[in-house]
Amino acid sequence: MQLVITMFFLVSSSFLWSSVSVHANVLMVLMEGDSFISGRTDQRHSRNYNDIRMHKEMIGREHDVLLETLLDSGSYTKLYSYSHLLNGFAIHVTSSKAISRLRNATGVRSVHEDVKLAKLTTHTPDYLGIPSGVWPTLGGARSAGEGIVIGMIDTGINPSHPSFASYPSFGANGSMNGYTGKFKGKCATGVMFPFTACNGKIVGAQYFARAAIAAGDFNATRDYASPYDADGHGSHTASTAAGNFEIPVIVNGFNYGNASGMAPGARIAVYKALYTFGGYMSDVVAAVDQAVEDGVDILSLSIGPSSVPPGPSAFLNVLEMELLFATKAGVVVIQAAGNGGPLSSSILSFSPWITTVAASITDRKYNSSIILANGQSLSGMGLAPPTPGEGLYPMAAAADACRHNTSIGLVESCQNPEPFIPPLAHGKLIICTYTFDFEFDSASISKVAETIRSIGAAGFIMTMDPDVGSEEVKGTTVPFAVPGIVLNNIEASTALWQYYNSRTLRARTGRAIAFTATAKILDGRLATYTGQVPIVAAYSSRGPDVNNALLQTADVLKPTVMAPGTSIWAAWSPNSEGDQYARGQDFALVSGTSMATPHVAGVAALIMQKHPQWNPSAIISAIMTTTDVADKFGNPIMAQEKNQLSPATPFDYGAGSINPSRAIDPGLVFVSKFKHYIQFLCALPGVDEESVRRATGAGCPSSRKAWGSDLNTPTVTISNLVGTRKVIRTVMNVGEETETYNVTMVEPTGVKMKVSPHLFTISQNATRRLKLVLDATDATNAYSFGQMLLQGNLGHLVRVPVAVYVSSILGS
């Protein structure tokens, strides 16, 4: 199984003011009164930057006056004023007296603790059908995404990477020549980040570290007081979303192919709020606030809580609220699902206004082989060159090529060249052992390769310690400059040792005196493509979605969609402090839901370019209703479990695996607005109107009884069906012509479904209400799945997944 490098960022849970600890250092305080966005309708294109500036200055002064009046001088430092999405501020306090005064201050809506954060392609455009199915309709690859700005909340960016070089039409020095959009961000210069870094491809770059500095975790030498990416992760995600077209992926002198982002013509705005050590939530909130104020069109975030936040609902935590108001401002928000799979309810992105991305493996495989002199071929893994020529090379176990006064445990992992005897090791294939040291990061295969190079050996063979017995070997997707192979299963390792021992002559003392076992390693850098349907990656977090820390499930389908996330080639920072395996490289092959997220962000940019007037929910609806849940032969998508494949469900892949070629022309869309999301919050079990008001500043829009399932999304999820539930969905025709749709149902187990009308004709830009009635016929006490299919006579196919938990067949 290929290496999964977890790059999922963790952010704080939210606490109501009554639960704030007196030991807190940094607090986020939400205030009464409007932010810039809270009093406005969902308008992405009408922006008056003078009004924004004046409002920001006014809010900042109000915060300063409150703090100067309330707190003693020297007892606090204001870190940020939040004014665009939320009205509030982040403050570093040094006394419990200051906290107590904030708790009881007039105009303070709630107080939340800040906690430390921890960190959680060459082929995927072709795999998703983008070069033939999308780019030509948008003026070609280099124009695909033109006019769209994707905001990356991450670890920064490596501006010298060719994936972010300026096209001639981009201009330079931040001039944004050829870009006529609304983005008004700035370029913050600093270490490794000159003003010329903002070259028109990178249209803005800032960094946020005040909370990290206040906490004493920020090290300017290591973490860079600039937007420069000292980790690598931010460059990787940015190039996946919008990296330039056909950039050669050259590592250790070998060309692995040409990399392109999903939207090569889109611009990138960088908001660095995470560092090699992690980060703080208040810095992340400040980054999001600034990004939306600057005018980004899309936000791509690999962030989420480490667990379900406490309080009445996970949907009311500070980050979810910040992203709700970003959506209200017209920004599409894409977030990683988390890497907690295959456990159920491991989703760490909760709200329906956020597109939560699961990760799949693709059809690209890297395999390596070693051929023994007896003709036996053993398969393994390793992005490494072959042994030169056609000849065979003698093999030597690490213990047999080292000084005999050295501990076996020290030499078998091949981490240090010192114990080796150069004449014995030179020109041989050294057999090393993958021990528990590798599992706990005290050893790495990168160090093995460095050891082999320094001792002049011909290459290495990594065998598995039977006591470890894991196929999830760390470091097998890191390119090496020396020949090498990892025999990542016990059977192949055992066969290798049996052959070696049978052909090694030893003295009575057990010391090897003749090495006659020979072999050659084949090239492990050549990819093969299976053409298989995507498979849900084992690490990808699963649904069902949860409402609160008691893990009560919610009427929201999570994850939202699935995209490629395993073994993704993309840009890196060569002086990366964040990943020892990829240090020194310009590209890295990395896995995680963080890698899946920018795929969807890039696809959203393509849709936004083609349909600039669509609101965020329409764009995400287009992605969701056009997904794939089966391959061209009708075989269903499968999901990796620990040691097997099982049929996948919507709790594994959401609406399905993204299909960009269909998403740009979905036929129908389901549209939701800010007021609908507030109504959704007011319908949550255990949530009262005061909780909603404290979180959003808005009251519930009506007193009528509502369900979470009433939200107009392209899914139907009912977490507690008792008797009968009526669900209304409204569709809008975004096609170019009037179209007639036939509606059919696939019923979940234990549920009878009716829809009316089942046949309707809808003109361009018109809407139509669909009434679904779900009757419980069998108390399954488990989720079952179905779907609603709307098939148009002009070729559009709109698929709406249905997930229902039947508690009782008798209604109240």
C-alpha positions in Angstrom: 0.0 0.0 0.0 1.4 3.4 -1.0 2.6 5.9 1.6 -0.1 8.3 2.9 1.5 11.5 4.0 -1.0 13.2 6.3 -1.1 16.9 5.7 -4.5 17.7 7.3 -4.4 20.8 9.4 -6.1 20.9 12.8 -7.8 24.0 14.2 -9.4 24.8 17.5 -12.8 23.9 18.7 -15.1 26.7 19.6 -16.3 27.4 23.1 -19.1 29.6 24.3 -17.9 32.4 26.6 -19.0 30.7 29.7 -16.4 27.9 29.2 -13.3 30.0 28.6 -10.4 28.9 30.8 -8.5 31.4 32.9 -5.3 29.9 31.5 -6.0 31.1 27.9 -3.4 33.3 26.3 -5.1 34.2 23.0 -8.9 34.7 22.7 -11.2 35.3 19.8 -14.0 37.7 20.8 -17.1 38.1 18.7 -19.0 41.4 19.1 -22.5 42.6 18.5 -22.9 44.7 15.4 -22.5 44.0 11.8 -19.4 42.9 9.9 -19.1 44.3 6.4 -20.7 41.2 4.9 -23.4 40.5 7.5 -25.7 43.3 6.4 -25.4 42.6 2.7 -27.1 40.2 0.3 -25.3 37.5 -1.6 -23.5 39.6 -4.1 -20.1 38.6 -5.4 -19.6 41.3 -8.0 -20.8 44.6 -6.4 -17.9 45.7 -4.2 -17.0 49.2 -3.1 -13.5 49.1 -1.7 -13.7 52.5 -0.2 -16.7 51.4 1.8 -14.8 48.3 2.9 -11.8 50.4 4.0 -14.0 52.8 6.0 -15.9 50.0 7.7 -12.7 48.2 8.6 -11.2 51.4 10.1 -14.4 52.1 12.1 -14.6 48.5 13.5 -11.0 48.6 14.4 -11.4 51.9 16.3 -14.5 50.5 18.2 -12.5 47.4 19.3 -9.6 49.7 20.4 -11.9 51.9 22.4 -13.6 48.9 24.1 -10.2 47.4 25.1 -8.7 50.7 26.3 -11.8 51.3 28.4 -12.1 47.8 29.7 -8.6 46.5 30.3 -5.5 47.8 32.0 -2.7 49.0 29.8 0.0 46.3 29.4 -2.4 43.5 30.2 -3.2 42.7 26.6 -2.2 42.9 23.0 -4.7 43.1 20.2 -3.6 40.8 17.5 -6.3 41.2 14.9 -9.6 43.0 14.3 -12.0 40.9 12.3 -14.3 43.2 10.3 -15.2 41.7 6.9 -16.9 38.4 7.7 -17.2 38.5 11.5 -17.2 41.5 13.8 -14.6 40.6 16.5 -11.0 40.6 17.4 -8.2 38.3 18.6 -6.4 39.3 21.8 -3.4 38.1 23.7 -4.0 38.5 27.4 -1.7 38.0 30.4 -4.2 38.0 33.3 -7.3 36.3 34.4 -8.7 39.7 35.4 -8.7 40.7 31.7 -10.6 37.5 30.8 -13.2 38.1 33.4 -13.8 41.6 32.2 -14.2 40.5 28.7 -16.7 37.8 29.7 -19.1 40.4 31.2 -18.5 43.3 28.8 -21.5 45.0 27.1 -21.5 44.2 23.4 -19.5 41.0 23.6 -21.5 38.2 22.0 -19.2 35.3 22.7 -15.6 34.5 23.6 -13.6 31.5 22.2 -10.3 30.1 23.1 -7.5 29.8 20.5 -5.6 26.6 20.5 -2.5 25.4 18.7 -2.8 23.9 15.2 -1.1 20.8 14.0 -0.5 19.6 10.4 -2.9 17.0 9.3 -0.1 16.4 -11.0 1.0 15.0 -13.9 -1.9 12.7 -14.6 -5.0 13.8 -12.8 -6.2 16.4 -15.5 -6.2 13.5 -18.0 -7.7 11.1 -15.6 -10.6 13.6 -15.0 -11.0 14.2 -18.7 -10.2 18.0 -18.4 -7.9 18.5 -21.4 -10.4 17.1 -23.9 -13.7 17.9 -22.1 -13.2 21.3 -20.5 -10.2 23.3 -21.5 -11.1 23.5 -25.2 -14.5 25.1 -24.2 -12.6 27.8 -22.2 -10.1 28.9 -24.9 -7.5 26.3 -24.3 -5.4 25.1 -21.3 -3.6 28.4 -20.7 -6.8 30.3 -20.6 -8.8 27.8 -18.5 -9.6 29.6 -15.2 -8.7 33.1 -16.6 -10.1 35.9 -14.5 -10.6 33.7 -11.4 -8.6 34.1 -8.2 -8.1 31.0 -5.9 -7.2 31.9 -2.3 -5.0 29.3 -0.7 -5.0 29.2 3.1 -2.0 27.1 3.7 1.8 27.2 4.4 2.6 29.7 1.7 4.1 29.3 -1.7 7.5 28.8 -3.4 7.4 31.8 -5.9 10.5 30.6 -7.9 8.8 27.3 -8.9 8.0 27.1 -12.6 4.4 26.1 -11.8 3.9 29.7 -10.7 6.0 31.5 -13.4 4.4 34.5 -15.1 2.9 34.0 -18.6 3.6 36.9 -21.0 -0.1 38.0 -20.6 0.1 37.9 -16.8 2.4 40.9 -16.5 4.9 41.2 -13.7 5.5 43.0 -10.4 1.9 42.6 -9.4 0.6 44.5 -12.4 -1.8 41.7 -13.2 -1.7 42.6 -16.9 -4.5 40.8 -18.6 -6.5 40.4 -15.3 -9.6 42.5 -15.1 -11.2 41.0 -12.0 -12.1 42.5 -8.7 -9.2 41.2 -6.7 -7.4 44.0 -4.7 -5.0 42.1 -2.5 -1.4 43.1 -1.8 2.0 41.5 -2.0 3.9 41.3 1.4 7.6 41.0 0.8 10.1 39.3 3.1 12.6 36.6 3.4 12.8 34.5 0.2 9.8 36.5 -1.1 10.7 39.7 -3.1 8.1 42.0 -4.6 8.7 40.4 -8.0 7.2 37.2 -6.6 3.8 38.6 -7.3 4.1 38.3 -11.0 0.6 38.2 -12.3 0.3 34.4 -11.7 0.6 35.0 -8.0 -1.5 38.1 -7.6 -1.2 38.6 -3.9 0.6 37.1 -0.9 0.4 37.7 2.8 1.2 35.9 6.0 -0.4 35.7 9.4 1.6 34.8 12.5 0.7 37.1 15.3 -0.9 34.4 17.5 2.1 32.1 16.7 4.5 34.9 17.7 2.6 35.7 20.9 2.7 32.0 21.8 6.4 31.8 21.2 6.2 29.1 18.6 7.2 31.2 15.6 10.9 30.9 14.6 11.7 33.4 11.8 14.8 31.5 10.8 12.9 28.3 10.3 9.4 29.5 9.5 10.2 32.6 7.4 8.5 35.9 8.2 7.1 36.1 4.7 4.6 34.3 2.4 7.4 31.9 1.4 6.6 28.2 1.8 9.0 26.6 4.3 7.0 23.5 4.4 6.1 22.5 0.8 2.4 21.7 1.4 1.2 25.1 0.3 3.1 25.0 -3.0 1.8 21.5 -3.6 -1.9 22.4 -3.2 -1.6 25.7 -5.1 0.0 24.0 -8.1 -2.6 21.3 -8.1 -5.4 23.9 -8.3 -3.9 26.4 -10.7 -0.3 25.4 -11.6 0.9 26.4 -15.0 0.3 24.2 -18.0 2.7 21.3 -18.8 5.6 21.9 -16.4 8.2 19.1 -16.6 8.4 17.1 -13.3 12.1 16.4 -13.1 13.4 14.8 -9.9 16.9 13.4 -9.6 17.4 14.0 -13.4 14.4 11.9 -14.4 11.3 13.3 -16.1 8.2 11.9 -14.6 5.9 13.7 -17.0 4.4 17.2 -17.4 2.3 18.7 -14.6 -0.6 21.0 -15.0 -3.1 22.4 -12.5 -6.8 21.9 -12.9 -7.2 25.6 -14.0 -3.8 26.7 -15.4 -5.2 30.2 -16.3 -6.4 31.0 -12.8 -4.5 33.3 -10.5 -3.3 32.4 -7.1 -3.6 34.5 -3.9 -1.5 33.2 -1.0 -2.6 33.5 2.7 0.1 31.8 4.8 -1.3 31.0 8.2 0.3 27.6 8.9 4.0 26.9 9.5 6.3 24.0 9.9 5.2 23.6 13.6 1.5 24.1 12.7 -0.4 27.3 13.6 -3.2 29.0 15.5 -6.9 29.4 14.7 -6.9 33.1 15.2 -4.3 33.4 12.5 -6.3 31.2 10.2 -9.5 33.3 10.8 -7.6 36.5 10.0 -6.3 34.9 6.8 -9.8 34.0 5.7 -11.2 37.4 6.6 -8.5 39.1 4.6 -8.8 36.8 1.6 -12.5 37.5 1.2 -12.0 41.2 1.7 -9.4 41.2 -1.0 -11.9 39.6 -3.4 -10.8 36.0 -3.9 -13.4 33.9 -5.8 -12.6 30.5 -4.2 -11.0 29.4 -1.0 -9.1 26.2 -0.7 -8.5 25.0 2.8 -6.9 21.9 4.2 -8.1 22.7 7.8 -10.6 21.3 10.2 -11.0 20.5 13.9 -9.1 17.7 15.5 -12.4 16.4 16.8 -16.0 17.4 16.9 -16.2 20.7 18.7 -18.2 20.9 21.9 -21.2 23.1 22.3 -24.8 22.8 21.0 -23.7 22.0 17.4 -20.5 21.5 15.3 -22.1 23.8 12.7 -21.8 26.8 15.1 -18.0 26.7 15.7 -16.0 29.8 14.8 -14.4 28.4 11.6 -17.8 27.2 10.2 -19.3 30.6 10.9 -16.3 32.4 9.2 -16.8 30.2 6.2 -20.6 30.7 6.2 -20.1 34.5 5.8 -17.4 33.8 3.1 -20.1 31.9 1.2 -22.5 34.8 1.8 -19.9 37.1 0.2 -20.1 34.9 -2.9 -16.9 32.8 -2.3 -16.9 29.1 -3.0 -15.4 27.3 0.0 -13.6 24.0 -0.5 -12.3 22.0 2.5 -10.6 18.7 3.2 -12.7 16.0 4.7 -9.9 14.7 7.0 -7.7 11.7 7.0 -9.5 9.7 9.8 -10.8 6.9 7.6 -12.0 4.3 7.3 -13.7 5.0 10.6 -17.3 6.1 10.3 -18.3 9.7 11.4 -14.6 10.7 11.1 -15.6 13.7 9.0 -14.0 17.0 10.3 -15.8 19.4 7.9 -19.4 19.7 8.9 -21.5 22.4 7.3 -23.6 22.3 4.1 -22.2 25.6 2.9 -18.8 24.0 2.7 -17.7 21.6 0.0 -16.1 18.7 1.8 -13.7 16.6 -0.3 -12.9 12.9 0.1 -9.9 11.4 -1.5 -9.6 8.6 -4.1 -6.7 6.6 -5.6 -6.3 6.9 -9.3 -5.3 4.4 -12.0 -1.6 5.4 -12.0 0.7 2.8 -10.4 4.4 2.7 -9.8 5.8 -0.8 -9.4 9.3 -2.0 -9.1 10.9 -5.5 -9.4 14.1 -7.3 -8.6 15.3 -10.2 -10.7 17.4 -12.9 -8.8 20.0 -15.0 -10.5 17.8 -18.1 -10.1 15.2 -16.4 -12.4 12.8 -15.5 -9.6 11.2 -12.0 -9.9 10.0 -10.2 -6.7 7.7 -7.2 -6.8 7.9 -4.2 -4.6 7.9 -0.4 -4.6 10.4 2.3 -5.1 10.7 5.4 -7.3 14.3 4.6 -8.1 16.5 4.0 -11.2 17.5 0.5 -12.2 21.0 -0.9 -11.6 23.1 0.1 -14.6 23.5 -2.3 -17.6 22.1 -5.8 -18.0 24.5 -7.5 -15.6 23.7 -8.8 -12.1 25.1 -7.4 -8.9 26.2 -9.3 -5.8 24.1 -8.9 -2.7 25.2 -8.4 0.9 23.2 -8.1 4.1 23.9 -5.0 6.0 25.1 -7.0 9.0 27.5 -8.9 6.7 29.0 -5.8 5.3 29.6 -4.0 8.6 32.1 -4.2 11.4 31.2 -7.1 13.7 31.5 -5.1 16.9 28.4 -3.1 15.9 24.9 -3.8 17.2 22.8 -5.7 14.6 19.8 -3.4 15.5 21.9 -0.4 14.6 23.1 -1.6 11.2 20.1 -3.5 9.8 18.1 -0.3 9.2 21.0 1.2 7.1 20.7 4.7 8.7 24.4 5.4 9.2 27.3 4.7 6.9 29.8 4.5 9.7 29.5 0.8 10.6 30.0 -0.3 7.0 33.3 -1.7 5.7 33.7 0.1 2.3 35.5 -2.7 0.5 32.8 -5.2 1.4 29.9 -2.8 0.6 31.3 -1.2 -2.6 29.4 -2.2 -5.8 26.9 -4.5 -3.9 23.2 -4.4 -3.4 22.8 -4.0 0.4 19.9 -5.8 2.1 18.4 -3.6 4.8 15.4 -4.2 7.1 12.3 -2.1 7.7 12.0 -2.1 11.5 9.8 -0.4 14.0 12.2 2.5 13.9 10.7 3.5 10.6 7.2 3.5 12.0 8.2 6.0 14.7 10.1 8.3 12.3 13.5 7.6 14.0 14.5 6.1 10.6 13.6 6.8 7.0 14.2 5.3 3.6 15.7 8.6 2.5 18.5 8.0 5.0 18.9 4.5 3.6 19.4 6.0 0.1 21.9 8.5 1.4 23.8 5.7 3.3 24.0 3.6 0.1 25.3 6.6 -1.9 28.0 7.4 0.6 29.4 3.9 0.9 29.5 3.4 -2.8 27.1 0.5 -2.9 25.2 -0.4 -6.1 21.8 0.0 -4.5 19.6 -1.3 -1.7 16.9 -3.9 -1.0 14.6 -3.1 1.9 13.0 -6.2 3.4 10.2 -6.3 6.0 10.8 -7.2 9.6 8.2 -10.0 10.3 7.4 -8.3 13.6 6.3 -5.1 11.8 4.4 -6.9 9.1 2.9 -3.7 7.6 2.4 -3.0 4.0 1.9 0.8 4.7 5.6 1.4 4.4 6.6 5.1 4.8 8.7 6.7 2.2 8.1 4.5 -0.8 6.7 7.4 -2.9 9.9 9.4 -2.5 12.1 9.5 -5.6 15.7 8.2 -5.0 18.9 8.9 -6.9 20.2 5.4 -6.3 18.8 2.0 -7.3 16.5 0.6 -4.6 13.4 -1.4 -4.0 11.2 -2.0 -1.0 9.8 -5.5 -0.7 6.7 -4.3 1.1 5.3 -7.8 2.0 6.6 -10.6 4.1 6.4 -13.2 1.3 8.7 -11.4 -1.0 11.1 -10.5 1.9 11.2 -14.1 3.0 12.0 -15.3 -0.6 14.8 -12.8 -0.9 16.4 -13.9 2.4 16.1 -17.6 1.5 17.9 -17.1 -1.8 20.5 -14.9 -0.2 21.3 -17.3 2.7 21.5 -20.3 0.3 24.1 -18.5 -1.8 26.2 -16.9 0.9 29.3 -18.9 2.1 30.0 -18.4 5.8 32.9 -19.3 8.2 32.3 -21.4 11.4 32.0 -18.1 13.2 29.0 -17.2 11.0 30.9 -14.5 9.2 30.2 -14.2 5.4 33.3 -15.0 3.4 31.8 -15.2 -0.1 28.8 -13.3 -1.7 27.5 -15.3 -4.6 23.9 -14.3 -4.5 23.3 -11.8 -7.4 20.4 -9.8 -8.7 19.4 -6.7 -10.7 16.8 -4.0 -9.8 14.5 -2.8 -12.6 13.4 0.8 -13.2 10.7 1.7 -10.6 10.0 5.2 -12.1 7.8 4.1 -15.0 4.1 4.5 -14.4 1.4 2.1 -15.6 -2.2 3.1 -16.1 -4.9 0.6 -15.3 -8.0 2.6 -16.5 -9.8 1.5 -13.3 -12.6 3.3 -11.7 -11.6 5.5 -8.7 -11.4 3.8 -5.4 -12.0 5.6 -2.0 -8.7 5.8 -0.2 -8.5 4.0 3.2 -7.4 7.2 5.0 -10.2 9.4 3.6 -12.6 10.4 6.4 -16.1 8.9 6.2 -19.6 10.0 7.1 -22.2 10.2 8.4 -22.0 13.8 9.4 -22.5 14.7 13.0 -24.3 17.5 14.7 -22.5 17.6 18.0 -19.8 16.0 20.2 -22.3 13.3 21.2 -22.0 12.1 17.6 -25.7 12.5 16.8 -25.9 12.4 13.1 -27.2 15.3 11.0 -29.4 15.8 7.9 -26.3 16.7 5.8 -24.4 14.4 3.4 -20.7 14.4 4.1 -18.3 14.1 2.4 -19.7 16.3 -0.4 -17.7 14.9 -3.4 -14.6 12.9 -4.0 -11.4 13.8 -6.0 -8.0 12.3 -6.6 -5.9 12.5 -3.5 -3.4 9.6 -3.5 0.2 9.9 -5.0 -0.3 13.3 -6.5 2.7 14.9 -8.2 2.9 18.7 -7.6 5.2 21.5 -6.7 7.3 21.6 -3.5 9.8 23.8 -1.7 13.3 22.3 -1.9 14.4 23.6 1.5 11.3 22.2 3.1 11.4 21.8 6.8 8.0 20.1 6.9 8.8 16.7 5.2 12.2 15.0 5.6 11.3 12.7 2.7 10.9 15.4 0.1 13.6 17.8 1.2 15.8 19.1 -1.6 13.2 18.4 -4.3 11.2 20.7 -6.5 8.3 18.2 -6.8 6.8 15.7 -4.4 4.4 12.8 -4.7 2.0 13.3 -1.7 -1.3 11.8 -0.5 -4.2 13.0 1.6 -7.5 14.7 1.5 -5.5 17.9 1.4 -4.4 16.9 -2.1 -7.9 16.1 -3.2 -9.2 19.5 -2.1 -7.4 21.7 -4.6 -8.6 19.5 -7.5 -12.1 20.5 -6.6 -11.1 24.2 -6.2 -9.6 24.2 -9.6 -12.7 22.6 -11.2 -14.8 25.2 -9.4 -12.7 27.9 -11.1 -13.4 26.4 -14.5 -17.1 26.4 -13.8 -17.0 29.9 -12.5 -15.2 31.1 -15.6 -17.9 29.7 -17.8 -20.8 30.8 -15.5 -19.6 33.9 -13.7 -23.1 34.8 -12.4 -23.7 31.6 -10.6 -23.6 31.7 -6.8 -21.5 29.3 -4.7 -24.3 26.8 -4.2 -25.0 26.6 -7.9 -21.4 25.9 -8.7 -21.1 23.1 -6.1 -24.5 21.7 -7.2 -23.1 21.4 -10.7 -20.1 19.4 -9.4 -22.3 17.2 -7.2 -25.1 16.2 -9.6 -22.7 15.2 -12.4 -20.4 12.9 -10.5 -19.6 9.3 -11.3 -20.6 6.4 -9.0 -19.7 3.7 -11.4 -17.3 3.1 -14.3 -18.1 2.9 -18.0 -18.9 -0.8 -17.6 -21.4 -0.2 -14.7 -19.1 -1.5 -12.0 -19.7 0.5 -8.7 -17.0 2.5 -7.0 -15.3 0.5 -4.2 -13.8 1.7 -1.0 -10.5 0.6 0.7 -11.0 -0.8 4.2 -8.0 -1.9 6.2 -7.2 -5.0 4.1 -10.0 -5.3 1.6 -12.3 -3.5 -0.8 -16.0 -3.0 -0.1 -18.8 -1.4 -2.2 -18.6 2.3 -1.4 -21.6 4.4 -0.2 -22.3 8.1 -0.2 -20.7 8.2 3.3 -17.5 7.3 1.6 -17.6 9.5 -1.6 -20.5 11.9 -1.0 -22.3 12.6 -4.3 -19.6 10.7 -6.2 -16.3 11.2 -8.0 -16.0 14.5 -9.8 -16.6 14.6 -13.6 -15.5 18.1 -14.7 -16.6 17.6 -18.4 -20.2 17.1 -17.2 -20.0 19.7 -14.4 -19.6 22.7 -16.7 -23.0 21.8 -18.3 -25.2 20.3 -15.5 -28.6 21.1 -16.9 -30.2 21.8 -13.5 -28.8 23.3 -10.3 -30.1 23.5 -6.7 -29.6 27.0 -5.2 -29.3 28.0 -1.5 -28.7 31.4 0.0 -27.6 32.8 3.3 -31.1 32.9 4.7 -31.6 29.3 3.9 -28.5 28.3 5.8 -29.7 30.3 8.9 -33.0 28.4 8.7 -31.1 25.2 8.6 -29.2 26.1 11.7 -32.5 27.0 13.4 -33.8 23.5 12.6 -30.9 21.6 14.2 -31.9 19.4 17.2 -30.7 20.9 20.5 -30.0 24.3 19.0 -32.1 27.3 20.1 -32.5 30.7 18.5 -30.2 32.3 21.1 -27.4 29.9 20.1 -27.8 30.8 16.5 -27.9 34.5 17.2 -24.7 34.3 19.3 -22.9 32.5 16.4 -24.2 34.4 13.4 -25.7 37.6 14.8 -28.9 36.7 13.0 -32.2 35.4 14.4 -34.3 32.6 13.0 -36.2 33.7 10.0 -39.5 32.0 10.9 -41.2 30.1 13.7 -42.5 27.3 11.6 -41.3 23.8 12.3 -38.5 22.9 9.9 -36.0 20.0 9.3 -32.4 20.1 8.4 -33.4 18.1 5.3 -35.4 21.1 4.1 -32.3 22.9 2.9 -32.3 23.0 -0.9 -29.2 20.9 -1.6 -28.7 18.3 -4.4 -28.9 15.5 -1.8 -31.6 14.2 0.6 -30.3 13.0 4.0 -32.7 12.1 6.8 -30.9 11.1 10.0 -34.1 10.1 11.8 -37.1 9.1 9.7 -40.2 8.4 11.8 -43.2 7.6 9.8 -43.4 10.1 6.9 -41.3 13.1 5.8 -42.1 15.6 3.1 -39.1 17.1 1.4 -39.2 20.0 -1.1 -36.4 20.6 -3.7 -36.3 23.5 -6.2 -34.3 23.1 -9.4 -33.3 25.8 -11.8 -32.7 25.2 -15.5 -29.2 26.6 -16.4 -29.1 24.9 -19.8 -29.4 26.8 -23.0 -32.8 25.5 -24.0 -36.1 24.4 -22.6 -35.8 20.8 -21.5 -38.2 18.0 -20.4 -37.1 15.9 -17.4 -38.3 12.5 -16.4 -37.8 11.7 -12.7 -37.2 8.2 -11.4 -36.4 6.9 -8.0 -34.1 4.2 -6.5 -35.6 3.7 -3.0 -33.5 3.1 0.1 -34.2 -0.1 2.0 -37.1 0.4 4.3 -38.4 3.5 2.5 -41.1 4.1 0.0 -40.5 7.3 -2.1 -42.9 9.3 -4.3 -42.0 12.4 -6.3 -44.3 14.9 -8.0 -44.2 15.9 -10.7 -42.4 12.9 -12.2 -42.4 14.5 -15.6 -41.9 18.3 -16.2 -40.8 20.7 -18.8 -38.7 23.7 -17.6 -37.6 26.7 -19.7 -34.2 28.4 -19.5 -33.6 30.2 -16.1 -36.9 29.0 -14.8 -37.4 27.1 -11.5 -39.5 24.1 -10.6 -40.5 22.7 -7.2 -40.3 19.0 -6.6 -42.2 17.3 -3.8 -40.7 14.1 -2.3 -42.6 12.1 0.2 -40.7 9.4 2.1 -42.7 6.8 3.9 -41.0 4.4 6.4 -41.9 0.8 5.7 -39.3 -1.0 7.8 -37.4 0.3 10.9 -33.9 -0.6 9.6 -32.1 1.2 12.5 -29.3 1.8 10.0 -28.7 4.0 7.1 -29.7 2.8 3.6 -29.1 4.6 0.3 -31.0 5.4 -2.8 -31.1 8.1 -5.4 -33.4 10.4 -7.5 -32.5 10.6 -11.2 -33.7 13.5 -13.4 -33.1 12.6 -17.0 -33.5 15.4 -19.6 -34.5 14.8 -23.2 -31.4 16.9 -24.3 -29.0 14.6 -22.6 -28.6 16.0 -19.1 -28.6 13.6 -16.2 -29.0 15.0 -12.7 -28.3 12.5 -9.9 -29.4 13.3 -6.3 -28.2 10.8 -3.6 -30.6 9.8 -0.8 -29.5 8.6 2.6 -32.1 7.6 5.2 -32.0 6.2 8.7 -35.4 4.7 9.5 -36.1 4.8 13.3 -39.8 3.9 13.2 -42.6 3.3 10.7 -45.1 5.1 13.0 -45.2 8.8 13.0 -46.0 11.0 16.0 
